């Protein structure tokens, strides 16, 4: 009976720690996912791909901080939006903005 309780306790301990780690996003993987989602809608050139990924990385790294105000979140959103506007052609940006859900996800 003691072994059953010990196994159950270990199982619960590991499952709780696994769930806690899922909540923490890795900025690099999140940036890669954003870039992949963007690339599905708008083809990205290899030259601007690195810079766009860096912008997404900076956004996700900033958003992992816990004590952010609404103004700080709005500022990083504005900066990401400006960087995308700078790196994408007007046609690409128009096509991206047409997909409102993706655009909102990428800049916020």
Secondary structure by P-SEA (a helix, b strand, c coil): caaaaaaaaaaaaaaaaaaaaaacccaaaaaaaaaaaaaaaccccccaaaaaaaaaaaaaaaaccccccaaaaaaaaaaaaaaaaacccaaaaaaaaaaaaaaaaaac
